[in-house]
């Protein structure tokens, strides 16, 4: 680029590097929150299925005791009834559906902020504004991101591991040009250029 001082170009590059780092942190945090939500949803479904089964078995055992009176049936019915009570108590202590919602909400907020980082990276790359103004936008984004992080619920190592697999191995946030083209109307596809 003619007429642009090397110091200015270095400033854009420095800002771009910092914003890219923040962007990647947001991508990771979003995926971790998403996976934590999935973990709690899976746990809820399993416990709900076990609870329904245990309640059904308890009812069947009580009905069977009306017609027969073996000790083993009473013991099994009591044990299965205990499982139902335990799961009900667990639901009272840990509202899994609320946890699913809170992690999903944090993930959605992080998606929105992630997209704002993309826009800022585009503006930096195009040098559409002065470094000072772009830096001010970045500082604003950092404040918004920090606010989301402060509200976000804590996650587990299991969620981090699932996020790592999704991003590094399965490439969850990566698309080839062909995949992007398949999402777009024909008139906007790169293959038409």
PABAGU-826042 format. One record per atom (N, C-alpha, C, O): residue in one letter; x, y, z. Coordinates in steps of 0.02 Angstrom, whole numbers, padded with zeros to 5 digits, always signed. Layout:
<nodes>
AXYZ/...
</nodes>
This chain:
<nodes>
X+00042-00059+00000/X+00000+00000+00000/X+00044+00062+00000/X+00085+00072+00045/X+00036+00102-00050/X+00075+00163-00056/X+00047+00217-00010/X-00014+00223-00001/X+00091+00256+00020/X+00071+00313+00061/X+00052+00295+00132/X+00039+00340+00172/X+00051+00230+00150/X+00034+00211+00218/X+00099+00196+00255/X+00140+00157+00232/X+00108+00229+00310/X+00170+00221+00348/X+00174+00151+00378/X+00123+00123+00398/X+00236+00123+00382/X+00244+00057+00412/X+00220+00053+00484/X+00197+00000+00505/X+00225+00107+00522/X+00203+00107+00592/X+00128+00097+00596/X+00104+00061+00640/X+00090+00127+00551/X+00018+00120+00549/X-00001+00048+00533/X-00045+00019+00564/X+00033+00019+00484/X+00020-00051+00465/X+00034-00097+00524/X-00004-00143+00538/X+00090-00085+00559/X+00106-00125+00618/X+00053-00117+00672/X+00038-00165+00707/X+00025-00058+00679/X-00028-00046+00729/X-00090-00087+00713/X-00120-00118+00757/X-00110-00089+00650/X-00167-00130+00629/X-00152-00204+00642/X-00196-00240+00666/X-00092-00225+00626/X-00073-00296+00636/X-00074-00313+00710/X-00098-00367+00729/X-00048-00269+00752/X-00047-00281+00824/X-00119-00286+00850/X-00135-00332+00888/X-00161-00240+00830/X-00231-00241+00852/X-00265-00305+00827/X-00303-00336+00863/X-00252-00323+00765/X-00282-00384+00737/X-00262-00444+00778/X-00305-00487+00793/X-00199-00450+00797/X-00175-00507+00837/X-00211-00511+00904/X-00230-00565+00926/X-00220-00454+00936/X-00254-00453+01001/X-00327-00472+00994/X-00354-00511+01034/X-00360-00445+00943/X-00431-00460+00932/X-00440-00534+00914/X-00487-00566+00936/X-00395-00560+00873/X-00399-00632+00855/X-00394-00676+00918/X-00429-00726+00923/X-00351-00657+00964/X-00343-00695+01026/X-00409-00694+01066/X-00432-00745+01090/X-00439-00635+01072/X-00503-00629+01107/X-00558-00668+01071/X-00599-00701+01103/X-00557-00664+01005/X-00607-00700+00965/X-00602-00776+00979/X-00653-00809+00990/X-00541-00802+00978/X-00534-00875+00989/X-00555-00894+01059/X-00582-00949+01069/X-00543-00851+01109/X-00566-00866+01177/X-00642-00869+01180/X-00670-00912+01215/X-00675-00824+01145/X-00748-00824+01143/X-00774-00887+01108/X-00824-00916+01130/X-00742-00907+01054/X-00762-00968+01019/X-00758-01028+01066/X-00805-01068+01070/X-00703-01033+01103/X-00695-01088+01151/X-00748-01084+01206/X-00779-01134+01221/X-00757-01026+01234/X-00805-01018+01289/X-00876-01036+01266/X-00913-01068+01303/X-00893-01014+01206/X-00960-01031+01179/X-00968-01106+01175/X-01019-01134+01197/X-00919-01140+01146/X-00924-01212+01136/X-00927-01249+01203/X-00963-01298+01210/X-00888-01226+01252/X-00889-01257+01318/X-00957-01249+01351/X-00984-01297+01379/X-00986-01189+01348/X-01053-01178+01377/X-01105-01222+01341/X-01149-01250+01373/X-01099-01227+01276/X-01145-01268+01236/X-01140-01341+01257/X-01191-01375+01267/X-01080-01366+01264/X-01070-01436+01283/X-01093-01449+01355/X-01119-01503+01369/X-01083-01400+01400/X-01107-01409+01468/X-01183-01414+01469/X-01211-01453+01507/X-01216-01373+01429/X-01288-01377+01423/X-01309-01446+01398/X-01357-01475+01424/X-01274-01472+01348/X-01289-01539+01322/X-01280-01593+01376/X-01320-01639+01381/X-01228-01587+01417/X-01214-01636+01470/X-01273-01637+01520/X-01297-01690+01538/X-01296-01578+01541/X-01351-01575+01588/X-01416-01600+01556/X-01456-01633+01590/X-01426-01586+01492/X-01487-01611+01458/X-01486-01687+01454/X-01538-01719+01464/X-01428-01716+01439/X-01422-01789+01437/X-01435-01820+01505/X-01470-01870+01512/X-01408-01789+01557/X-01416-01813+01625/X-01490-01811+01645/X-01516-01857+01676/X-01524-01755+01627/X-01594-01749+01643/X-01635-01804+01609/X-01678-01835+01640/X-01621-01816+01545/X-01658-01868+01509/X-01648-01937+01539/X-01695-01976+01546/X-01586-01953+01558/X-01572-02018+01589/X-01608-02025+01655/X-01640-02076+01668/X-01603-01974+01698/X-01636-01977+01763/X-01711-01980+01756/X-01745-02015+01795/X-01738-01944+01708/X-01810-01945+01697/X-01833-02015+01676/X-01884-02039+01700/X-01795-02047+01632/X-01812-02115+01610/X-01808-02164+01668/X-01852-02206+01677/X-01754-02159+01708/X-01746-02203+01766/X-01803-02191+01816/X-01830-02238+01844/X-01820-02128+01826/X-01873-02111+01874/X-01940-02139+01852/X-01978-02166+01893/X-01955-02134+01788/X-02019-02161+01762/X-02019-02237+01770/X-02069-02266+01791/X-01963-02269+01753/X-01958-02342+01760/X-01964-02364+01832/X-01999-02412+01847/X-01930-02329+01877/X-01932-02346+01948/X-02002-02336+01976/X-02026-02378+02015/X-02035-02283+01957/X-02104-02270+01981/X-02151-02325+01956/X-02195-02348+01992/X-02140-02346+01894/X-02183-02399+01865/X-02171-02465+01902/X-02218-02501+01918/X-02107-02480+01915/X-02092-02542+01951/X-02118-02541+02022/X-02142-02592+02048/X-02114-02483+02054/X-02141-02477+02122/X-02216-02489+02122/X-02242-02526+02164/X-02250-02460+02074/X-02323-02470+02069/X-02339-02543+02056/X-02385-02571+02086/X-02301-02574+02011/X-02313-02645+01995/X-02300-02688+02057/X-02337-02736+02070/X-02248-02671+02094/X-02233-02710+02155/X-02287-02703+02207/X-02305-02752+02240/X-02314-02643+02215/X-02367-02633+02265/X-02430-02671+02245/X-02463-02701+02287/X-02446-02669+02180/X-02505-02706+02156/X-02494-02781+02165/X-02541-02817+02184/X-02434-02805+02151/X-02419-02877+02159/X-02425-02897+02231/X-02445-02953+02246/X-02406-02852+02278/X-02411-02870+02350/X-02483-02878+02373/X-02495-02910+02424/X-02530-02850+02336/X-02600-02860+02353/X-02620-02933+02344/X-02660-02960+02382/X-02590-02965+02292/X-02609-03034+02276/X-02561-03085+02306/X-02581-03143+02317/X-02498-03066+02319/X-02449-03112+02348/X-02413-03074+02404/X-02418-03013+02409/X-02376-03112+02445/X-02343-03079+02501/X-02271-03103+02513/X-02251-03113+02570/X-02231-03113+02458/X-02162-03136+02471/X-02118-03078+02496/X-02128-03020+02477/X-02070-03094+02538/X-02024-03045+02567/X-01981-03012+02513/X-01970-02951+02516/X-01957-03051+02465/X-01913-03023+02413/X-01948-02968+02373/X-01916-02919+02353/X-02014-02977+02362/X-02052-02927+02325/X-02056-02862+02365/X-02052-02807+02336/X-02065-02868+02430/X-02067-02808+02473/X-02000-02772+02472/X-01997-02711+02468/X-01945-02811+02476/X-01878-02781+02475/X-01863-02746+02409/X-01837-02690+02408/X-01879-02779+02354/X-01867-02749+02288/X-01910-02686+02280/X-01885-02636+02255/X-01973-02690+02300/X-02017-02631+02295/X-01991-02573+02337/X-01993-02516+02315/X-01966-02588+02396/X-01939-02536+02440/X-01876-02505+02409/X-01867-02444+02410/X-01833-02547+02380/X-01771-02523+02349/X-01787-02479+02289/X-01758-02425+02281/X-01832-02502+02247/X-01850-02463+02187/X-01884-02398+02208/X-01875-02346+02177/X-01924-02401+02261/X-01957-02341+02287/X-01904-02291+02312/X-01911-02231+02303/X-01852-02317+02344/X-01797-02274+02367/X-01763-02239+02308/X-01746-02180+02313/X-01753-02275+02253/X-01723-02245+02193/X-01767-02187+02169/X-01741-02134+02150/X-01832-02196+02168/X-01877-02143+02147/X-01872-02082+02193/X-01871-02025+02170/X-01870-02095+02258/X-01864-02040+02307/X-01796-02005+02298/X-01793-01943+02301/X-01743-02043+02287/X-01677-02014+02278/X-01675-01967+02217/X-01650-01911+02220/X-01704-01991+02161/X-01704-01950+02100/X-01747-01888+02110/X-01728-01834+02088/X-01803-01895+02144/X-01846-01837+02158/X-01808-01786+02202/X-01812-01726+02190/X-01772-01811+02252/X-01733-01766+02295/X-01677-01733+02255/X-01662-01674+02266/X-01646-01770+02210/X-01593-01742+02168/X-01621-01685+02125/X-01590-01633+02118/X-01681-01696+02097/X-01714-01644+02057/X-01726-01581+02099/X-01719-01525+02074/X-01744-01591+02163/X-01757-01533+02206/X-01692-01496+02221/X-01692-01434+02225/X-01637-01532+02228/X-01572-01501+02244/X-01540-01469+02183/X-01511-01415+02189/X-01544-01502+02126/X-01511-01478+02065/X-01564-01473+02010/X-01587-01524+01984/X-01583-01414+01994/X-01633-01404+01941/X-01596-01409+01874/X-01571-01360+01847/X-01594-01470+01847/X-01557-01483+01786/X-01583-01442+01727/X-01545-01418+01686/X-01648-01434+01723/X-01676-01395+01667/X-01655-01322+01672/X-01642-01290+01621/X-01650-01296+01733/X-01627-01227+01742/X-01553-01222+01723/X-01532-01172+01692/X-01513-01273+01740/X-01443-01273+01721/X-01435-01277+01646/X-01392-01243+01617/X-01475-01318+01613/X-01473-01322+01539/X-01487-01253+01510/X-01451-01230+01466/X-01539-01221+01535/X-01558-01155+01509/X-01503-01103+01522/X-01487-01064+01477/X-01473-01103+01581/X-01424-01051+01597/X-01361-01059+01554/X-01331-01010+01533/X-01340-01121+01541/X-01281-01132+01498/X-01297-01116+01425/X-01255-01089+01389/X-01357-01133+01404/X-01378-01117+01335/X-01383-01042+01326/X-01364-01016+01273/X-01408-01007+01376/X-01413-00934+01373/X-01343-00903+01368/X-01333-00857+01328/X-01296-00926+01409/X-01227-00900+01405/X-01197-00914+01336/X-01164-00871+01308/X-01210-00974+01309/X-01184-00991+01243/X-01213-00945+01190/X-01177-00923+01145/X-01277-00929+01195/X-01309-00885+01146/X-01281-00814+01150/X-01270-00781+01099/X-01268-00790+01210/X-01238-00724+01218/X-01168-00722+01188/X-01147-00673+01158/X-01132-00777+01197/X-01064-00781+01169/X-01064-00784+01093/X-01018-00759+01061/X-01115-00815+01064/X-01121-00816+00990/X-01128-00744+00965/X-01096-00724+00916/X-01171-00706+00998/X-01183-00637+00976/X-01118-00596+00981/X-01103-00557+00936/X-01081-00604+01035/X-01020-00565+01043/X-00966-00591+00995/X-00925-00552+00970/X-00967-00656+00982/X-00919-00684+00933/X-00928-00652+00864/X-00880-00635+00831/X-00991-00644+00845/X-01004-00613+00780/X-00981-00540+00778/X-00959-00516+00725/X-00985-00506+00834/X-00960-00437+00837/X-00884-00435+00830/X-00856-00389+00800/X-00850-00485+00858/X-00777-00489+00850/X-00760-00501+00776/X-00711-00474+00751/X-00800-00542+00742/X-00788-00554+00670/X-00793-00489+00630/X-00752-00475+00587/X-00844-00450+00646/X-00854-00386+00611/X-00793-00341+00625/X-00768-00309+00579/X-00772-00339+00687/X-00714-00297+00704/X-00651-00321+00668/X-00613-00280+00643/X-00641-00386+00664/X-00583-00412+00627/X-00587-00392+00553/X-00536-00377+00523/X-00646-00393+00525/X-00655-00372+00455/X-00637-00298+00447/X-00603-00279+00400/X-00661-00258+00494/X-00646-00186+00491/X-00571-00173+00498/X-00544-00129+00465/X-00538-00211+00540/X-00465-00203+00548/X-00430-00223+00484/X-00386-00188+00460/X-00450-00280+00456/X-00419-00305+00395/X-00427-00255+00337/X-00381-00244+00298/X-00486-00226+00333/X-00500-00177+00280/X-00474-00107+00298/X-00475-00062+00256/X-00451-00099+00360/X-00429-00034+00385/X-00483+00019+00371/X-00469+00073+00346/X-00544+00001+00389/X-00601+00044+00375/X-00606+00104+00421/X-00647+00149+00410/X-00566+00105+00474/X-00566+00161+00520/X-00496+00169+00549/X-00453+00128+00536/X-00486+00220+00588/X-00420+00231+00618/X-00408+00177+00671/X-00455+00149+00699/X-00346+00165+00686/X-00327+00116+00737/X-00358+00136+00804/X-00382+00093+00841/X-00358+00200+00820/X-00385+00224+00883/X-00459+00208+00889/X-00482+00185+00942/X-00497+00219+00836/X-00569+00206+00838/X-00583+00130+00841/X-00628+00108+00876/X-00543+00092+00805/X-00551+00019+00807/X-00532-00008+00876/X-00563-00055+00901/X-00481+00021+00906/X-00461+00002+00974/X-00517+00017+01024/X-00529-00022+01070/X-00550+00074+01015/X-00606+00092+01059/X-00663+00041+01052/X-00694+00022+01101/X-00676+00019+00990/X-00727-00033+00979/X-00707-00098+01013/X-00748-00133+01043/X-00643-00114+01009/X-00618-00175+01041/X-00626-00171+01117/X-00649-00219+01148/X-00608-00114+01146/X-00616-00106+01218/X-00688-00115+01240/X-00703-00144+01292/X-00734-00088+01199/X-00805-00096+01213/X-00826-00169+01211/X-00864-00193+01253/X-00801-00204+01161/X-00816-00276+01155/X-00788-00315+01214/X-00820-00361+01240/X-00729-00297+01236/X-00698-00331+01294/X-00742-00322+01356/X-00751-00369+01395/X-00767-00261+01366/X-00811-00249+01423/X-00874-00292+01419/X-00895-00321+01469/X-00904-00295+01360/X-00964-00336+01351/X-00949-00410+01363/X-00988-00446+01393/X-00892-00432+01338/X-00871-00502+01346/X-00860-00517+01419/X-00882-00569+01444/X-00826-00473+01455/X-00814-00483+01526/X-00879-00488+01565/X-00885-00528+01612/X-00928-00448+01546/X-00993-00450+01580/X-01027-00519+01569/X-01057-00546+01615/X-01020-00546+01509/X-01048-00612+01495/X-01012-00665+01536/X-01044-00709+01565/X-00946-00661+01538/X-00907-00709+01577/X-00924-00707+01651/X-00927-00759+01684/X-00937-00648+01678/X-00954-00641+01749/X-01021-00675+01765/X-01029-00702+01819/X-01068-00672+01718/X-01134-00702+01727/X-01136-00777+01710/X-01180-00813+01733/X-01088-00800+01669/X-01090-00869+01644/X-01082-00919+01701/X-01040-00910+01745/X-01122-00972+01699/X-01114-01023+01751/X-01050-01063+01740/X-01023-01066+01685/X-01026-01093+01794/X-00964-01132+01790/X-00975-01196+01750/X-01030-01222+01746/X-00921-01221+01722/X-00924-01281+01680/X-00879-01335+01710/X-00842-01324+01757/X-00883-01394+01680/X-00845-01451+01704/X-00789-01469+01655/X-00789-01446+01598/X-00743-01510+01678/X-00689-01534+01634/X-00718-01574+01576/X-00693-01572+01520/X-00771-01610+01590/X-00804-01650+01537/X-00828-01605+01480/X-00821-01623+01422/X-00855-01547+01497/X-00878-01500+01445/X-00819-01472+01406/X-00823-01464+01345/X-00764-01458+01440/X-00703-01433+01407/X-00677-01486+01358/X-00659-01470+01302/X-00676-01549+01380/X-00652-01603+01336/X-00697-01612+01275/X-00672-01622+01220/X-00762-01608+01285/X-00808-01613+01229/X-00800-01554+01181/X-00804-01563+01120/X-00790-01495+01208/X-00780-01436+01166/X-00716-01443+01126/X-00713-01425+01067/X-00664-01468+01158/X-00600-01478+01124/X-00608-01526+01065/X-00582-01513+01011/X-00643-01581+01077/X-00654-01629+01024/X-00696-01598+00967/X-00681-01608+00908/X-00747-01560+00986/X-00790-01530+00935/X-00752-01479+00892/X-00762-01477+00831/X-00710-01439+00924/X-00675-01387+00886/X-00613-01412+00850/X-00600-01392+00793/X-00574-01456+00882/X-00511-01478+00853/X-00519-01538+00806/X-00486-01540+00753/X-00560-01585+00824/X-00566-01647+00785/X-00623-01643+00735/X-00614-01657+00676/X-00682-01625+00760/X-00741-01623+00717/X-00746-01557+00677/X-00786-01552+00631/X-00706-01508+00696/X-00705-01442+00662/X-00774-01411+00660/X-00797-01389+00607/X-00808-01409+00718/X-00876-01383+00723/X-00886-01313+00693/X-00938-01301+00662/X-00838-01269+00701/X-00848-01200+00677/X-00813-01187+00611/X-00803-01129+00593/X-00794-01239+00575/X-00759-01230+00512/X-00802-01255+00454/X-00835-01307+00459/X-00800-01217+00400/X-00838-01237+00341/X-00794-01229+00279/X-00755-01182+00274/X-00801-01275+00233/X-00766-01269+00169/X-00805-01220+00125/X-00863-01205+00140/X-00775-01196+00072/X-00811-01153+00025/X-00872-01187-00003/X-00924-01156-00012/X-00866-01252-00018/X-00923-01289-00045/X-00981-01292+00006/X-01039-01284-00013/X-00964-01302+00070/X-01017-01304+00121/X-01050-01236+00127/X-01112-01232+00131/X-01011-01183+00127/X-01040-01115+00131/X-01084-01102+00071/X-01139-01075+00077/X-01060-01121+00011/X-01100-01113-00050/X-01167-01150-00045/X-01218-01125-00068/X-01167-01209-00014/X-01229-01248-00009/X-01281-01213+00035/X-01340-01227+00029/X-01259-01168+00081/X-01305-01131+00124/X-01333-01069+00090/X-01384-01042+00112/X-01301-01047+00037/X-01319-00984+00004/X-01362-00995-00058/X-01359-01048-00089/X-01401-00944-00076/X-01436-00948-00140/X-01385-00949-00197/X-01329-00924-00189/X-01403-00977-00252/X-01358-00985-00310/X-01324-00919-00328/X-01265-00919-00344/X-01361-00865-00327/X-01333-00800-00348/X-01277-00774-00302/X-01239-00731-00323/X-01272-00801-00242/X-01221-00778-00194/X-01163-00828-00187/X-01117-00815-00148/X-01164-00881-00223/X-01112-00932-00216/X-01049-00912-00252/X-01051-00878-00303/X-00992-00934-00225/X-00926-00919-00254/X-00917-00954-00322/X-00881-00929-00366/X-00949-01011-00329/X-00940-01048-00392/X-00968-01010-00451/X-00952-01027-00508/X-01009-00959-00439/X-01037-00919-00493/X-00993-00860-00512/X-01008-00822-00558/X-00937-00852-00476/X-00893-00794-00490/X-00850-00810-00550/X-00809-00768-00570/
</nodes>
